[in-house]
């Protein structure tokens, strides 16, 4: 687990304040839940993560009970560009902290209560941006020109999802 630096911690605390205010306005939390969420430790994921945008980490106590250890956010969310999405991810993780551990229909209903619909839809764009930042290869379809960012060569072993053409490897620095 990576450690948040002072500027990242400041941004996360700002997001916490915003998310708690929104959760209060939506009447999703009472004073006791707000106090608990205010005291949850915040951290950052490794910057190499592409699929995971946030995580709630739990610790099993000696009596078998689970308690929250830390809520981690991806460090690249802590920029102005991804600020709205970062707040949605923190809201998502806070729902887990409140006891909704599974991504079931009840959880998804609560998650949909987040007022910024645009922010809640940015997950795919963030994942794509992370993959593009880490990619050293693009697997390219010569028929439809779709590009799939990857860290390894495909070696002609993979087909385009759309037109079933064999994908060709292009090194990222050759493209730019």
Secondary structure, DSSP 8 states (H G I E B T S, - for coil): -B---HHHHHHHHHHHHHHHHHHHHTT---HHHHHHHHTS-EEE--TT-SS-SEEEEEEE-TTS-EEEEEEEE-GGGSSSTTHHHHHHHHHHHHHHHTT--S-SHHHHHHHTT-S-HHHHT-HHHHHHHHHHHH-SEEEEETTT--EEEESS--TT--B-TTT--BEEEEEHHHH-
